[in-house]
Amino acid sequence: MFLEKKKDTLSGWLPKFAIIFFINLFLLIGVYSFFKYYYRDRIYPGVYAAEFDLGGKTYGDAWNILNQKIKVINNDGVPFSYAGDQIAVYPIISKNDSAYEIITFDPDESIKKALGYGREGNEFIDLKDILTALIFGHNVPMFTKIDTEAVRTYLAEEYSHYEIPAKDASLVYNHETDKFSIQGEESGKVIDYARGINSLQLNLENLDNSEIELYSVLSSPRVYEKDCGGMTEEAKQILKNPLVLKYGDQEWKIKKQVLASWLALEKNYDQNKVEIFLNQDAISDYLNNTIAPILNKEPINAKFQIDGTGKIIAIQSNKDGLELNVASSSEEIGKSVLDGNYQVELAVDTAKSIGGPTRLTDLGIKEIIGTGESNFSGSPKNRIHNINVGANTLDGMLIKPNEEFSLVKALGEIDKATGYLPELVIKDNKTVPDYGGGLCQIATTMFRAALNTGLPITERQNHSYRVSYYEPAGTDATIYDPSPDLRFINDTGNYILIQSRIEGTKIYFDMWGTKDGRKVEETAPTIYNIVKPKPPKITETLDLPPGEMKCTELAHNGADAYFNYTVAYPGGDIKKRTFYSHYVPWQKVCLLGVKQLSTPTSTPENATSTSN
């Protein structure tokens, strides 16, 4: 009887429980659906990016929040300190005629990750992620790319005077006595830059630009005097035979003291002993300074001109050159001497000319197929001179069919020997002359010529700040040896002949070839996100008369820009591309001549800057 009554009670409550359960379930589903609908274009609550609360924010809201902090870091830099000496590392540094980023932020990727959290497409996983963010929070790091080598180099330039590198035990040769001795090893201390850069990476992932303290670590020698028994006698035996380097009928007899200076000691860890080897850097320095200037012959590339009647005139024929292969020669010298061979043939490569046909009828050059232009009005005298040198270097140059043209390679060495003049610049907080100012005018003009011709652009980098010579913004290109470079491909099926001309304050590059029917469309640049620069920066110098001021940088607004580029080929193929450019605000930078430099302050100076 009791059991029957209990069953009746349960059977009465079960439907009620089921109704309540499903009502609650539908309510939860409804709340969850409303929650997802309400946040359909917003970041879910509890989601952070770089420790900034982005819950409930749209993409635009999140972009503004993150970029406000990015602007602070761009302007103030990230402070580093060692032994109380503080400097700042800036995301943007300047070199030669351009500036480039060594720290790059990608807020777009971080915001996409924040928006995508809880939206994997699997409802159970999405619900778990949403609840996790609500209860515990979820942080998306700022996606940051650091040029670690550039940062390390900058830090080392500022702090290297604090370091005492370890010294290995070494061979010392006395030319007068013709004997070797062993100089003992010394321990040292070096700064742990890797640790500092790792801290930088972690900080920037949270957009934190608090001070990073650098620490030194013990630097131990690898070769100890106690392990060098018998090395002096072995070294002396190596000097018994004269070393002769050969190429063709030319010979260079290496003096005994020079060969002695190449001998060094190293630890063979596999056999746990010290051995003699020939220092490759020392050999390479000798070859570069002594033999290469005699052996090397620059290749001569074919160049042509088009006279006033439209006739093509050959003004220079192809001729291959020679180039000493320093790396291979150094390696062979080191190996041969230790093997007892003192007659060494140097490795010399043929430096191929760019080449081209020997008959003018093979060129296939009929007409101008594209032109680029820019205006260098207001440029100082040396800059104008350098623009003329660069233009003359490219004038008459041929680009083969299907060749990828490299502007850096085409310009070659940029120094006093090739006709360039220096400009006074601020470099590593010092005032020094630097060569090649103005060559980005060449790069910008050539970029526009390649675009106008409809050629595929394979490498192009805009300046990191806006420069009046290269307006409109978004259509410029910067170069620096070895990178960044300007590269494009001649896909016209015929040779292209570059002709340069300067008319007043305008420079032109005309691309001569054969039209194939392609049509080029290029929209005017869209410029947005205008940002004002910091106040001017004045650097004292003893290189100018007292009271005289020379401004090496003008103030430039920061901005973003883009333009659309379309090439329609005669076969119906259409290629589209959008060229994006980002410019940071750049302060006015001036040199002020003084009789005596003021006492340095703790205010960190900006990075290298030069004239445009």
Buried (B, 14 or more C-beta within 10 A) or exposed (E): EEEEEEEEEEEEEEEEEEEEEEEEEEEEEEEBEEEBEEBEEBBBBBBBBBBBBBBBBBBEBBBEBBBEBBBEBBBEBBBBBBEEEBBBBBBBBBBBBBBBBBBBBEBEBBBBBBBEBBBEEEEEEBEEBBEBBBEEBBBBBBBBEBBBEBBBEBBEEBBEEBBEEBBBBBBEBEEEEEEBEBEEBEEBBBBEBEBBBBBBBEBBBBBBBEEBBBEBEEBEBEBBBEBBEEBBEBBBEBBEBEBEBEBEEEEBEBEBEBBBBBBBBEBEEEEEEBBBBBBBEBBBBBBBEEBBEEBBEEBBBBBBBBEEEEEBEBEBEBEEBBBBBBEEBBBBBBEBBEEEEBEBEBBBEEBEBBBBBEEEEEBBBEEBBBBBBBBBEEBBEBBBBBBBBBBEBBBBBBBBBEBBBBBBEBBEEBEEEBBBBBBBBBBEBEBEBBBBBBBBBBBBBBBBBBBBBBBBBBBBBBBBBBBEBBBEBBBBBBBBBEEBBBBBBBBBEBBBBBBBEBEEBEBBBBBBBBBBEBEBEBEEBEBEEEBEBBEEBEBBBEEBEEEEEBBBBBBBBBBBBBBBBBBBBEEEEEEEEEBEBBBBBBBBBBBBBBEEEEEEEEEBBBBBBBBB
